[in-house]
Amino acid sequence: MTTVSTHSPTSDITDFSQFALDAKIQRAIADAGYTTPTPIQAQAIPVVLAGQDVMGSAQTGTGKTASFVLPILQNILPLASSSTSPARHPVRALVLAPTRELAVQVADNAALYAKHTPIRTAVVFGGMDMKVQTPIVRAGVELLIATPGRLLDHIEQGNVNLNQVQYLVLDEADRMLDMGFLPDLQRILNLLPKQRQTLLFSATFSPEIRKLAESYQKNPKIIETAQRNATATNVTQEMFAVKDKNHKRSALVQLLKQETIDQAMIFVNTKIEARDLARFLQRAKINARALHGDQTQAERLATLDEFKSGAVAILVATDVAARGLDIAQMPCVVNFDLPYSAEDYVHRIGRTGRAGANGRALSLVTSLDDKLLAAIAKLVRMEFELKTIRAEEERPARTERPNREVKDAREPRAPFNPDRANTEARIRHIERSAPHRRSAWDEEELNYLRRKMAVSDDPFFSKPYEANPDAHSPKMDLAHTHLSSTMPQPKTKKPVAALFAMGKKK
């Protein structure tokens, strides 16, 4: 195993013309506007052209894709054919990517560099109907980019044959060699020819992954263009302390306002949190969308297109979007949740500061994140100072209202006009306000006015009491008079006793 470690661009290659690539490929590079290769490109391309296995590690956003696509196109170009027969276009190079988004991105770059050549490129991934992809791969493809699961689906359907593959690339190899991908990856490797060139590229390589990768390669050349697992120096990393998990969402909204962030990618650890946080931000009048694995491929692509075009300002995503996404001029990345794996932190913040541009990486940290923060600091060899988020500007304190229950607490009202018209106007004025907004004084006055208006205009109610002039005339004493003496008695035709003597003769 050979190791080449370069922490600064010391390569003698300063122009793509020095690689002696085919004129068609050079033309495509010029069309893309590239003139000077990055350090990983300057060191990896000559090694790949020489046919040696490579394990390349470089900071995110430094052009790792071109490091393997350009030399592969150069090597298979002599075998390319303009024939329409599928047999003349077998799969000669296979690129495996862990996510759909990364696979699409690699395929776009491959198509860009091969556009002036007869080499056919294609991409297959899950989340969409296989019927759309089947005619493309059956027509013949020299450079195939795929996710492992969907590639196995096409193999089982007989759409793809891998017996002529000469180049195998594992992009974001640390995730590809993760235990979740290992069974599918092993099945694919068993279908490949033993004689092949195997290339592994990623931003991070743990010691365990390095040891596992050795079983897939033959005396690989290790190329490191930066300190191992290092983050880009042009990305400013900041950590902000949050009281607890319940305050993280409101703290995030305040942080976006405090730091004047117009566009950002916010990373969370779960799909549910991605969906819920996006809805929370929308309720806070922030233009946000969610991106996670439960969405269909059409939904994910539409969301990414909106984010790239600027139609969406904030993208809340799981780690599915952290691998390989290349969004030009991404100003900021926010870790709403610290990742469970410290290596994922490097990939997350690699979405900003790409192609030499400046970027910012902000993270929210609670007391429960101490171990995760310590692991990140150890991996990137940095000490983080926890900053505080400025509290939301407090509203001016409301003036103390007088006690409504104590009548002496406020000045007495001016006496109202007892005139009926003025009284009705006063009642209408008080009734305009809702009952729950009226003060105790208003309610008391309203009740009084209503009682006043309800009093009849009959003089009987308005005149003072006057004694009856006939008060001294003799009156019947009803209390001592028997009612029978004053009430008329009914007349009966027969005595009552006659009722009991009905059968006797008179």
Solvent accessible surface area in square Angstrom, and as a share of the most:
residue,aa,sasa,rsa
1,M,107,0.48
2,T,61,0.36
3,T,80,0.46
4,V,44,0.25
5,S,59,0.38
6,T,19,0.11
7,H,120,0.54
8,S,55,0.36
9,P,100,0.63
10,T,95,0.55
11,S,37,0.24
12,D,129,0.67
13,I,38,0.19
14,T,86,0.50
15,D,56,0.29
16,F,9,0.04
17,S,72,0.46
18,Q,94,0.42
19,F,13,0.06
20,A,83,0.64
21,L,13,0.06
22,D,42,0.22
23,A,80,0.62
24,K,91,0.39
25,I,0,0.00
26,Q,43,0.19
27,R,146,0.53
28,A,0,0.00
29,I,3,0.01
30,A,69,0.54
31,D,81,0.42
32,A,32,0.25
33,G,57,0.55
34,Y,112,0.42
35,T,93,0.54
36,T,89,0.52
37,P,10,0.06
38,T,43,0.25
39,P,40,0.25
40,I,0,0.00
41,Q,14,0.06
42,A,5,0.04
43,Q,26,0.11
44,A,0,0.00
45,I,0,0.00
46,P,50,0.32
47,V,16,0.09
48,V,0,0.00
49,L,50,0.25
50,A,84,0.65
51,G,45,0.43
52,Q,59,0.26
53,D,11,0.06
54,V,0,0.00
55,M,1,0.00
56,G,0,0.00
57,S,8,0.05
58,A,4,0.03
59,Q,35,0.16
60,T,13,0.08
61,G,14,0.13
62,T,35,0.20
63,G,29,0.27
64,K,20,0.08
65,T,20,0.12
66,A,7,0.05
67,S,0,0.00
68,F,1,0.00
69,V,1,0.01
70,L,1,0.01
71,P,0,0.00
72,I,0,0.00
73,L,0,0.00
74,Q,45,0.20
75,N,43,0.22
76,I,1,0.01
77,L,25,0.12
78,P,111,0.70
79,L,81,0.40
80,A,22,0.17
81,S,15,0.10
82,S,105,0.68
83,S,35,0.23
84,T,119,0.69
85,S,45,0.29
86,P,70,0.44
87,A,84,0.65
88,R,132,0.48
89,H,3,0.02
90,P,23,0.14
91,V,13,0.08
92,R,31,0.11
93,A,0,0.00
94,L,0,0.00
95,V,1,0.00
96,L,0,0.00
97,A,0,0.00
98,P,13,0.08
99,T,13,0.07
100,R,43,0.16
101,E,4,0.02
102,L,4,0.02
103,A,0,0.00
104,V,35,0.20
105,Q,30,0.13
106,V,0,0.00
107,A,9,0.07
108,D,88,0.46
109,N,40,0.20
110,A,0,0.00
111,A,48,0.37
112,L,59,0.30
113,Y,9,0.03
114,A,4,0.03
115,K,100,0.42
116,H,48,0.22
117,T,17,0.10
118,P,53,0.33
119,I,11,0.05
120,R,70,0.26
121,T,37,0.21
122,A,11,0.09
123,V,40,0.23
124,V,1,0.00
125,F,12,0.05
126,G,20,0.19
127,G,44,0.42
128,M,66,0.29
129,D,82,0.42
130,M,41,0.18
131,K,160,0.68
132,V,88,0.51
133,Q,7,0.03
134,T,30,0.18
135,P,84,0.53
136,I,92,0.47
137,V,13,0.07
138,R,132,0.48
139,A,46,0.35
140,G,7,0.06
141,V,5,0.03
142,E,1,0.00
143,L,1,0.01
144,L,1,0.00
145,I,0,0.00
146,A,0,0.00
147,T,13,0.08
148,P,3,0.02
149,G,37,0.35
150,R,30,0.11
151,L,0,0.00
152,L,10,0.05
153,D,53,0.27
154,H,0,0.00
155,I,37,0.19
156,E,117,0.53
157,Q,116,0.52
158,G,52,0.50
159,N,15,0.08
160,V,14,0.08
161,N,97,0.50
162,L,7,0.03
163,N,93,0.48
164,Q,87,0.39
165,V,1,0.01
166,Q,68,0.30
167,Y,23,0.09
168,L,0,0.00
169,V,0,0.00
170,L,0,0.00
171,D,7,0.04
172,E,6,0.03
173,A,0,0.00
174,D,14,0.07
175,R,54,0.20
176,M,0,0.00
177,L,2,0.01
178,D,64,0.33
179,M,145,0.65
180,G,61,0.59
181,F,49,0.20
182,L,34,0.17
183,P,85,0.54
184,D,44,0.23
185,L,0,0.00
186,Q,78,0.34
187,R,116,0.42
188,I,0,0.00
189,L,11,0.05
190,N,99,0.51
191,L,86,0.43
192,L,8,0.04
193,P,37,0.24
194,K,153,0.65
195,Q,145,0.65
196,R,51,0.19
197,Q,11,0.05
198,T,2,0.01
199,L,0,0.00
200,L,0,0.00
201,F,0,0.00
202,S,0,0.00
203,A,3,0.02
204,T,0,0.00
205,F,1,0.00
206,S,19,0.12
207,P,92,0.58
208,E,123,0.55
209,I,25,0.13
210,R,22,0.08
211,K,155,0.66
212,L,58,0.29
213,A,0,0.00
214,E,80,0.36
215,S,88,0.57
216,Y,28,0.10
217,Q,14,0.06
218,K,123,0.52
219,N,89,0.46
220,P,4,0.03
221,K,44,0.18
222,I,12,0.06
223,I,1,0.00
224,E,11,0.05
225,T,15,0.09
226,A,17,0.13
227,Q,86,0.38
228,R,96,0.35
229,N,14,0.07
230,A,17,0.13
231,T,16,0.09
232,A,15,0.12
233,T,136,0.79
234,N,37,0.19
235,V,10,0.06
236,T,77,0.45
237,Q,24,0.11
238,E,22,0.10
239,M,1,0.00
240,F,4,0.02
241,A,41,0.31
242,V,13,0.08
243,K,158,0.67
244,D,48,0.25
245,K,139,0.59
246,N,140,0.72
247,H,80,0.36
248,K,10,0.04
249,R,71,0.26
250,S,64,0.41
251,A,16,0.12
252,L,0,0.00
253,V,18,0.10
254,Q,29,0.13
255,L,0,0.00
256,L,10,0.05
257,K,128,0.54
258,Q,36,0.16
259,E,41,0.18
260,T,106,0.62
261,I,24,0.12
262,D,115,0.60
263,Q,41,0.18
264,A,0,0.00
265,M,0,0.00
266,I,0,0.00
267,F,0,0.00
268,V,0,0.00
269,N,36,0.19
270,T,66,0.38
271,K,93,0.40
272,I,109,0.56
273,E,30,0.13
274,A,0,0.00
275,R,98,0.36
276,D,40,0.21
277,L,0,0.00
278,A,4,0.03
279,R,128,0.47
280,F,52,0.22
281,L,0,0.00
282,Q,80,0.35
283,R,161,0.59
284,A,34,0.26
285,K,188,0.80
286,I,30,0.15
287,N,68,0.35
288,A,0,0.00
289,R,89,0.33
290,A,15,0.12
291,L,0,0.00
292,H,20,0.09
293,G,26,0.25
294,D,101,0.52
295,Q,33,0.15
296,T,74,0.43
297,Q,3,0.01
298,A,75,0.58
299,E,88,0.40
300,R,2,0.01
301,L,62,0.31
302,A,54,0.42
303,T,13,0.08
304,L,7,0.04
305,D,90,0.47
306,E,65,0.29
307,F,0,0.00
308,K,108,0.46
309,S,88,0.57
310,G,51,0.49
311,A,63,0.49
312,V,1,0.01
313,A,29,0.22
314,I,4,0.02
315,L,0,0.00
316,V,0,0.00
317,A,0,0.00
318,T,13,0.08
319,D,31,0.16
320,V,32,0.19
321,A,0,0.00
322,A,1,0.01
323,R,7,0.02
324,G,6,0.06
325,L,5,0.02
326,D,70,0.36
327,I,10,0.05
328,A,83,0.64
329,Q,140,0.62
330,M,4,0.02
331,P,57,0.36
332,C,4,0.02
333,V,0,0.00
334,V,0,0.00
335,N,0,0.00
336,F,7,0.03
337,D,23,0.12
338,L,2,0.01
339,P,2,0.01
340,Y,163,0.62
341,S,46,0.29
342,A,15,0.11
343,E,42,0.19
344,D,13,0.07
345,Y,0,0.00
346,V,4,0.02
347,H,0,0.00
348,R,0,0.00
349,I,3,0.02
350,G,5,0.05
351,R,4,0.01
352,T,2,0.01
353,G,5,0.05
354,R,34,0.13
355,A,97,0.76
356,G,66,0.64
357,A,28,0.22
358,N,127,0.65
359,G,4,0.04
360,R,71,0.26
361,A,1,0.01
362,L,0,0.00
363,S,0,0.00
364,L,0,0.00
365,V,3,0.02
366,T,11,0.06
367,S,83,0.53
368,L,152,0.75
369,D,19,0.10
370,D,86,0.45
371,K,179,0.76
372,L,42,0.21
373,L,25,0.12
374,A,61,0.48
375,A,47,0.36
376,I,1,0.00
377,A,19,0.15
378,K,172,0.73
379,L,28,0.14
380,V,13,0.08
381,R,144,0.52
382,M,73,0.32
383,E,165,0.74
384,F,37,0.15
385,E,135,0.61
386,L,83,0.41
387,K,83,0.35
388,T,110,0.64
389,I,30,0.15
390,R,144,0.53
391,A,83,0.65
392,E,126,0.56
393,E,155,0.69
394,E,161,0.72
395,R,219,0.80
396,P,124,0.78
397,A,101,0.78
398,R,191,0.70
399,T,124,0.72
400,E,163,0.73
401,R,157,0.57
402,P,60,0.38
403,N,78,0.40
404,R,77,0.28
405,E,142,0.64
406,V,72,0.41
407,K,109,0.46
408,D,134,0.70
409,A,51,0.39
410,R,68,0.25
411,E,149,0.67
412,P,115,0.72
413,R,91,0.33
414,A,88,0.68
415,P,130,0.82
416,F,76,0.32
417,N,77,0.39
418,P,92,0.58
419,D,76,0.39
420,R,135,0.49
421,A,65,0.50
422,N,64,0.33
423,T,1,0.01
424,E,63,0.28
425,A,48,0.37
426,R,63,0.23
427,I,21,0.11
428,R,131,0.48
429,H,103,0.46
430,I,8,0.04
431,E,72,0.32
432,R,179,0.65
433,S,46,0.30
434,A,35,0.27
435,P,94,0.59
436,H,150,0.67
437,R,186,0.68
438,R,45,0.16
439,S,16,0.11
440,A,44,0.34
441,W,41,0.14
442,D,29,0.15
443,E,55,0.25
444,E,83,0.37
445,E,23,0.10
446,L,0,0.00
447,N,65,0.33
448,Y,99,0.38
449,L,1,0.00
450,R,107,0.39
451,R,150,0.55
452,K,79,0.34
453,M,40,0.18
454,A,86,0.67
455,V,92,0.53
456,S,61,0.39
457,D,128,0.67
458,D,65,0.34
459,P,72,0.45
460,F,163,0.68
461,F,127,0.53
462,S,85,0.55
463,K,135,0.57
464,P,108,0.68
465,Y,198,0.75
466,E,138,0.62
467,A,76,0.59
468,N,96,0.49
469,P,124,0.78
470,D,91,0.47
471,A,56,0.43
472,H,182,0.81
473,S,55,0.35
474,P,136,0.85
475,K,158,0.67
476,M,131,0.58
477,D,76,0.39
478,L,132,0.66
479,A,92,0.71
480,H,157,0.70
481,T,47,0.27
482,H,132,0.59
483,L,124,0.62
484,S,58,0.38
485,S,83,0.54
486,T,78,0.45
487,M,112,0.50
488,P,126,0.80
489,Q,122,0.54
490,P,114,0.72
491,K,203,0.86
492,T,106,0.62
493,K,204,0.86
494,K,127,0.54
495,P,96,0.60
496,V,105,0.60
497,A,73,0.57
498,A,38,0.29
499,L,115,0.57
500,F,175,0.73
501,A,42,0.33
502,M,164,0.73
503,G,84,0.80
504,K,159,0.67
505,K,200,0.85
506,K,234,0.99
